[in-house]
Amino acid sequence: MSAYANPAAGLRPVRLVASPPASEHLQLFDLIIDQIAERVADKIASQLRPTESPAADQWLDSNDAANYLGISRHSVRRLAAEGSLPTEQAGTNCKLYFRRSDLDSWRCRPAARPSRLRSVS
């Protein structure tokens, strides 16, 4: 009960520590911001790197290629006949096949495609 009678009996003295100057706070803050910016930049860069997925080398027939490019099947076959669109064919009068990665690279060449094609994301 004596602790309740004397309020200062259970308290220890508090030692005051001088705070660092404001310039040290700013330097620490800048260091933290730089580290956060580096982490964010690394995350963004890793997401922007092209990754080869199995779908990139998927083979499409002329119907699927037309749907993928957003144009008609007739246009796909015409572009393939002109040599504008990369294609594979097992033999004469056989079905045409298109590699999806080839269609993607063809789509990225603005001079090679007609302006009426819509882009697919």
Secondary structure, DSSP 8 states (H G I E B T S, - for coil): -HHHHSTTTT-----------HHHHHHHHHHHHHHHHHHHHHHHHHHHS----GGGG-EEEHHHHHHHHTS-HHHHHHHHHHTSS--EESSTT--EEEEHHHHHHHHT-TTTS-TT-----
